[in-house]
Amino acid sequence: MAPRTGQLWKEVSRLLQARRGWSLEPQTTPGADPLWCFGTGGEWQLAVGVEAGAISAFLTAKDQEVNFADCGAFEEWLNANESLFLGPSSLGSEIFDEMLHRRIDEWRRQGW
């Protein structure tokens, strides 16, 4: 990892260690950096990593990626949207998909 990437990874790790539902998972590729993953019941809904000096959040259900230049922007996004991922099983799947789709459209319009 480059020095900036290493510092950014430390910031992301501090942020996610303190949150419920997040765990650090190794990648299957030898030498690849681990990912922070969020999910329940053994199924990951979000995977977060740092690559080339940027934070990347991968939404597994939608096969989409949201990128952030710094930890502040990522934390703001996480604070605003993490509740969508806390209990989707309690929502009807169609309602959850619609809510998530709307949020993804909002994120794109905002440049995330």
C-alpha positions as a Markdown table, in Angstrom:
| # | Residue | x | y | z |
|---|---|---|---|---|
| 1 | Met | 0.0 | 0.0 | 0.0 |
| 2 | Ala | 1.2 | 3.5 | -0.8 |
| 3 | Pro | 1.6 | 5.8 | 2.3 |
| 4 | Arg | -1.6 | 7.8 | 1.6 |
| 5 | Thr | -3.5 | 4.6 | 1.0 |
| 6 | Gly | -2.1 | 3.1 | 4.3 |
| 7 | Gln | -3.3 | 6.2 | 6.2 |
| 8 | Leu | -6.7 | 6.1 | 4.6 |
| 9 | Trp | -7.0 | 2.4 | 5.4 |
| 10 | Lys | -6.3 | 3.2 | 9.0 |
| 11 | Glu | -9.0 | 5.9 | 9.1 |
| 12 | Val | -11.5 | 3.6 | 7.5 |
| 13 | Ser | -10.6 | 0.8 | 9.9 |
| 14 | Arg | -11.0 | 3.1 | 13.0 |
| 15 | Leu | -14.4 | 4.2 | 11.7 |
| 16 | Leu | -15.8 | 0.7 | 10.9 |
| 17 | Gln | -14.3 | -1.1 | 14.0 |
| 18 | Ala | -16.6 | 1.0 | 16.1 |
| 19 | Arg | -19.8 | 0.1 | 14.2 |
| 20 | Arg | -22.1 | -2.8 | 14.7 |
| 21 | Gly | -22.2 | -5.5 | 11.9 |
| 22 | Trp | -18.8 | -4.8 | 10.3 |
| 23 | Ser | -16.0 | -7.4 | 10.1 |
| 24 | Leu | -12.6 | -7.5 | 8.5 |
| 25 | Glu | -12.4 | -10.3 | 5.9 |
| 26 | Pro | -9.4 | -11.6 | 4.0 |
| 27 | Gln | -9.6 | -11.7 | 0.2 |
| 28 | Thr | -9.0 | -14.9 | -1.6 |
| 29 | Thr | -6.3 | -13.4 | -3.9 |
| 30 | Pro | -2.8 | -13.9 | -2.2 |
| 31 | Gly | -1.3 | -10.5 | -1.2 |
| 32 | Ala | -4.6 | -8.6 | -1.7 |
| 33 | Asp | -5.6 | -6.3 | 1.1 |
| 34 | Pro | -8.5 | -7.4 | 3.3 |
| 35 | Leu | -12.0 | -5.8 | 3.0 |
| 36 | Trp | -14.3 | -4.5 | 5.6 |
| 37 | Cys | -17.6 | -6.3 | 5.1 |
| 38 | Phe | -21.1 | -5.5 | 6.5 |
| 39 | Gly | -23.9 | -8.0 | 6.6 |
| 40 | Thr | -26.1 | -10.3 | 8.5 |
| 41 | Gly | -26.6 | -14.1 | 8.3 |
| 42 | Gly | -23.3 | -14.6 | 6.6 |
| 43 | Glu | -24.3 | -12.6 | 3.5 |
| 44 | Trp | -22.4 | -9.4 | 2.8 |
| 45 | Gln | -24.4 | -6.4 | 1.8 |
| 46 | Leu | -21.4 | -4.0 | 1.6 |
| 47 | Ala | -17.7 | -4.5 | 1.1 |
| 48 | Val | -15.3 | -1.6 | 1.7 |
| 49 | Gly | -11.7 | -1.3 | 0.7 |
| 50 | Val | -9.1 | 1.3 | -0.1 |
| 51 | Glu | -7.4 | 1.3 | -3.5 |
| 52 | Ala | -5.3 | 4.0 | -5.3 |
| 53 | Gly | -5.9 | 6.5 | -2.5 |
| 54 | Ala | -9.7 | 6.3 | -2.6 |
| 55 | Ile | -12.4 | 4.4 | -0.6 |
| 56 | Ser | -14.6 | 2.0 | -2.5 |
| 57 | Ala | -17.9 | 0.7 | -1.1 |
| 58 | Phe | -19.3 | -2.2 | -3.1 |
| 59 | Leu | -23.0 | -2.9 | -2.8 |
| 60 | Thr | -23.2 | -6.6 | -3.4 |
| 61 | Ala | -27.0 | -6.9 | -4.1 |
| 62 | Lys | -26.8 | -4.3 | -6.9 |
| 63 | Asp | -23.3 | -5.1 | -8.1 |
| 64 | Gln | -22.4 | -1.4 | -7.9 |
| 65 | Glu | -19.6 | 0.5 | -6.5 |
| 66 | Val | -19.6 | 3.9 | -4.7 |
| 67 | Asn | -16.3 | 5.8 | -4.4 |
| 68 | Phe | -15.1 | 8.4 | -1.9 |
| 69 | Ala | -12.0 | 10.6 | -2.0 |
| 70 | Asp | -11.7 | 10.8 | 1.8 |
| 71 | Cys | -12.9 | 9.3 | 5.1 |
| 72 | Gly | -15.1 | 12.3 | 5.9 |
| 73 | Ala | -17.2 | 11.9 | 2.8 |
| 74 | Phe | -17.4 | 8.1 | 3.4 |
| 75 | Glu | -18.5 | 8.6 | 7.0 |
| 76 | Glu | -21.2 | 11.2 | 5.9 |
| 77 | Trp | -22.5 | 8.7 | 3.4 |
| 78 | Leu | -22.4 | 5.9 | 5.9 |
| 79 | Asn | -24.2 | 7.9 | 8.5 |
| 80 | Ala | -27.0 | 8.8 | 6.1 |
| 81 | Asn | -27.4 | 5.3 | 4.5 |
| 82 | Glu | -26.2 | 2.6 | 6.9 |
| 83 | Ser | -29.7 | 2.1 | 8.2 |
| 84 | Leu | -30.8 | 0.8 | 4.8 |
| 85 | Phe | -28.5 | -2.2 | 5.4 |
| 86 | Leu | -29.2 | -2.8 | 9.0 |
| 87 | Gly | -32.4 | -4.8 | 8.6 |
| 88 | Pro | -33.5 | -5.3 | 5.0 |
| 89 | Ser | -34.9 | -8.7 | 5.8 |
| 90 | Ser | -37.6 | -7.0 | 7.9 |
| 91 | Leu | -38.7 | -5.1 | 4.9 |
| 92 | Gly | -40.5 | -6.6 | 2.0 |
| 93 | Ser | -37.8 | -7.3 | -0.7 |
| 94 | Glu | -39.6 | -5.2 | -3.3 |
| 95 | Ile | -39.8 | -2.2 | -0.9 |
| 96 | Phe | -36.1 | -2.6 | 0.1 |
| 97 | Asp | -35.0 | -2.8 | -3.6 |
| 98 | Glu | -37.0 | 0.3 | -4.5 |
| 99 | Met | -35.5 | 2.3 | -1.5 |
| 100 | Leu | -32.0 | 1.1 | -2.3 |
| 101 | His | -32.4 | 1.9 | -6.0 |
| 102 | Arg | -33.6 | 5.5 | -5.2 |
| 103 | Arg | -30.6 | 6.0 | -2.9 |
| 104 | Ile | -28.2 | 4.8 | -5.5 |
| 105 | Asp | -29.7 | 7.3 | -8.0 |
| 106 | Glu | -29.3 | 10.0 | -5.4 |
| 107 | Trp | -25.6 | 9.1 | -4.8 |
| 108 | Arg | -24.9 | 9.2 | -8.5 |
| 109 | Arg | -26.5 | 12.7 | -8.8 |
| 110 | Gln | -24.4 | 13.8 | -5.9 |
| 111 | Gly | -21.2 | 12.5 | -7.5 |
| 112 | Trp | -20.5 | 9.6 | -5.2 |
